[in-house]
Amino acid sequence: MIQRRKTREVKIGGIKIGGKNEIAIQSMCSTKTVDVKKTVAQILALEKLGCEIIRIGIPDPDSAKAIKQIKKRIHIPLVADIHFDPNLAVASIENGADKIRINPSNIPQKSLVQIIEKAKKFNVPIRIGVNAGSIRPLKEKITAEDLVKEVKKQIKFFESLNFRNIVISLKHTDIFENIKAYEQISKFCDYPLHLGVTEAGTLFQGFAKNAIAISNLLMNGIGDTLRISLAEDPIEEIKAAKAILSSLNLYKKAPLFIVCPTCGRTNIDIIKISHILEEKLSHIKKPIKIAIMGCAVNGPGEVAQAKYGIIGGNKSAGIFNHGKLIKTVPEKEIVKEFIKLVEANEK
Ligand code: SF4
């Protein structure tokens, strides 16, 4: 059982992170923010899949203006991502952003004052999001210590202005530096931590890097919200986040599937069946364990530990509840009968 670090609670629109709240899943739109129609469509698709907080890039005043329109049509908190220009942060807050993410490394401290004052007035939290790529001066190797030093400097500045409505991230592309940086900052302050590995890469490499770094931190109780950064459709980021959290028993809103990889002993199409069941049971928002197994080698052992299970036979399968055989059905009826059983019990 993971003992989570005690952090302050921060409210982002209708969602709270930190404290005793569940770890919130975030993503970032890949659309142009000024294209309100496309941005809203992407957010709605992400929401449907389980995204709980969405971030959009605000590179210019028109993007800041678009926040108003976007906010009217979505249902999750909206975070405005600002670099270089403090006026864009101020305009984003005025237009209804639920949180601001700034990278203080690229905004001079004297300009931060106006953002902080505006955030105070509107009760909007700020994420101090430092990335290895924006640390200055440029050098060959940015270390965890560089990230921590930068974040500490910024925290002190924010606190000197009596602003503590803060979330912190310090992302590195190197997972060892990334983990070290988060561990160090978690000992220094109790602000909620937003986990992520920056510029992690395309699907497989990106997922691997994120899973290693983020799981390592989460297993040590560190982390209050996360974004799995992938050079992919952001839908994949949500799937990846849910998979990582589920594997650590930290995701309570979806079933956890145990699926055998299949081999020469399999006589039913386990892979197809598990894909269909994952999709058809996605409306069940509970962390129930479901084992889908190809044969009697490991089947009985896994099914006994799951709430619902399938063990493949010869073009047929046994359907189980709490390890007890409920019925044996031919292959073409497995999906239908299994869904019937799960839905009858999980209503
Ligand atoms: S459970 Fe059976 S079918 Fe699945 S991988 Fe193991 S031996 Fe093969």
Boltz pocket constraint, residues with backbone or C-beta under 6 A from the ligand:
constraints:
  - pocket:
      binder: B
      contacts: [[A, 260], [A, 261], [A, 262], [A, 263], [A, 264], [A, 265], [A, 266], [A, 293], [A, 294], [A, 295], [A, 296], [A, 297], [A, 298], [A, 299]]
      max_distance: 6.0
